[in-house]
């Protein structure tokens, strides 16, 4: 074997590996693609820029201190889908910053929105929100009796179990110990409320002390399998990603902070 032929063989074997690492490759996963960030958490990615944000008309304000959070696009099963905006209770001392997609080379990475200190654009409590009510005409079963295990840490709160409707059947979500996203918040359990002939699911999570209005939702039912068209499909599609993070964002350009329902976030030329 001549040295020249050996060099050609080595280069020929190396080229496919280099191409596979540098060329964009469509994911074979039926759900969103994702990368691991500096904190070891999975971040949703997409192979192309999101479409322009559609104009949204917020629904009637559900209560006086409600804050409108704009909808956004998310990548699912090889296409862009839109998650409409939603109302959320205001967290005193904080303002809500909408999430956005940021280009990073050949891919687009999702930068979560969430709560930032008043006057700041640095998100301290990233969080995603649902936008539609989950209803069913079937009454939920009786709650199961649970015996909480010893708390693994002193700062944790016991979140009781609850029933969740997948669209075809009831699924029990067992209780667990959860950590507050910031001091001073109290946990509000998810619940089903009877309205006329239907049962409406009220998402649980963290609320300001003395209130039952959730400012940071907890979606422990995100692992339940649902089909397209389910009101909470967005979270089940992104179930591989943490829904609520408790850390600071670093190194991202600031979108428009949101105070007025008519305001829209901006991300360069791709978001209005």
Secondary structure by P-SEA (a helix, b strand, c coil): ccaaaaaaaaaaaaaaaaaaaccbbbbccccbbbbbccccbbbbbbccccccccbbbbcccccccbbbbbbbccccccbbbbbbbbbbbbcccbbbbbbbbbbcccbbbbbbbbbccccccccccccccccbbbbbccccccccbbbbcccccccbbbbbbbbbbcccbbbbbbbbbbbbccccbbbbbbbccccccbbbbbbbcccccccccccccccccccccccccccaaaaaaaccccccccccccccccccccccccbbbbcccccc
